[in-house]
Amino acid sequence: MSVFENVMIGVDARNRSGFAGALFHTPHNRQESKTSEKKAIDLLRFCGIERFTNEVAKNLPYGDQRRLEIARALGTVPKLLLLDEPAAGMNPAERTGCATWCARSGTRA
């Protein structure tokens, strides 16, 4: 599964089009799909992993896999996102980047 598809799973959790909308490809479903794709790309950009959009997720470096997990979680539009040791297993450079990214994430509304 690609990085983009992973984030789309999170974003799709908030979509309202049901089975019939997807089956018949209704105008509402088409609009919702376009909006979801834009949100997914925005999340990839925000998390700093947009360059991996078409890559297979399991082939990402460990730190970027963690960012992907966070992007997927943010796609569900949580009111509160709790991170349990977001830098666990990262090397010093990845930890520094993670700390910077987490600080920046707190300002995103």
C-alpha positions as CSV (number, residue, x, y, z in Angstrom):
1,M,0.0,0.0,0.0
2,S,1.4,3.4,-0.9
3,V,2.0,6.3,1.5
4,F,-0.9,8.2,-0.2
5,E,-3.3,5.3,0.3
6,N,-2.3,5.0,3.9
7,V,-3.2,8.6,4.6
8,M,-6.4,8.3,2.5
9,I,-7.6,5.6,5.0
10,G,-7.5,8.1,7.8
11,V,-9.1,10.9,5.8
12,D,-11.8,8.5,4.4
13,A,-13.0,7.7,8.0
14,R,-14.7,11.1,8.0
15,N,-16.4,10.8,4.6
16,R,-20.2,10.5,4.5
17,S,-20.7,8.9,1.1
18,G,-21.9,5.4,1.6
19,F,-21.8,2.3,-0.5
20,A,-24.5,3.5,-2.9
21,G,-22.7,6.8,-3.5
22,A,-19.4,5.0,-4.3
23,L,-21.2,2.4,-6.4
24,F,-23.1,5.0,-8.5
25,H,-20.3,7.6,-8.3
26,T,-22.7,10.4,-7.4
27,P,-21.7,14.0,-7.7
28,H,-21.5,14.2,-3.9
29,N,-19.1,11.2,-3.9
30,R,-17.0,12.7,-6.6
31,Q,-16.7,16.0,-4.7
32,E,-15.9,14.2,-1.4
33,S,-13.2,12.2,-3.2
34,K,-11.5,15.3,-4.6
35,T,-11.6,17.0,-1.2
36,S,-10.2,13.9,0.5
37,E,-7.3,13.6,-1.9
38,K,-6.5,17.3,-1.3
39,K,-6.6,16.8,2.4
40,A,-4.3,13.7,2.2
41,I,-1.8,15.7,0.1
42,D,-1.9,18.6,2.6
43,L,-1.2,16.2,5.5
44,L,1.7,14.6,3.6
45,R,3.1,18.0,3.0
46,F,2.5,19.1,6.6
47,C,4.3,15.9,7.9
48,G,7.2,16.4,5.5
49,I,6.7,13.2,3.6
50,E,5.1,14.4,0.4
51,R,8.1,13.3,-1.6
52,F,7.2,9.7,-0.7
53,T,3.6,9.9,-2.0
54,N,3.8,7.0,-4.4
55,E,6.3,4.9,-2.4
56,V,5.3,1.7,-0.7
57,A,4.9,2.5,3.0
58,K,6.9,-0.4,4.3
59,N,9.9,0.8,2.4
60,L,10.1,4.1,4.2
61,P,12.9,4.9,6.7
62,Y,11.7,4.3,10.3
63,G,11.3,8.0,11.2
64,D,9.3,8.6,8.1
65,Q,7.1,5.6,8.9
66,R,6.3,7.3,12.2
67,R,5.4,10.5,10.4
68,L,3.1,8.5,8.1
69,E,1.4,7.0,11.1
70,I,0.8,10.5,12.5
71,A,-0.4,11.8,9.2
72,R,-2.9,8.9,9.0
73,A,-4.1,9.7,12.5
74,L,-4.4,13.4,11.7
75,G,-6.6,12.5,8.7
76,T,-9.3,11.4,11.1
77,V,-9.4,15.0,12.4
78,P,-9.0,14.1,16.1
79,K,-9.7,16.7,18.8
80,L,-6.8,15.4,20.7
81,L,-3.9,13.3,19.5
82,L,-1.8,11.5,22.2
83,L,1.6,10.3,21.1
84,D,3.2,7.6,23.1
85,E,7.0,7.9,22.7
86,P,6.9,9.3,19.1
87,A,10.7,9.3,18.9
88,A,11.2,5.7,20.2
89,G,13.7,3.8,18.1
90,M,14.9,6.9,16.2
91,N,18.5,7.9,15.7
92,P,19.6,11.3,17.1
93,A,19.0,13.2,13.9
94,E,15.5,11.7,13.5
95,R,14.8,12.6,17.2
96,T,15.8,16.2,16.6
97,G,13.6,16.3,13.5
98,C,10.7,14.7,15.4
99,A,11.0,17.2,18.3
100,T,10.9,20.1,15.8
101,W,8.0,18.6,13.9
102,C,6.0,18.0,17.2
103,A,6.5,21.6,18.3
104,R,5.3,22.8,14.9
105,S,2.3,20.4,15.0
106,G,1.1,22.0,18.3
107,T,0.5,25.3,16.5
108,R,-1.6,23.7,13.7
109,A,-5.3,24.4,14.1
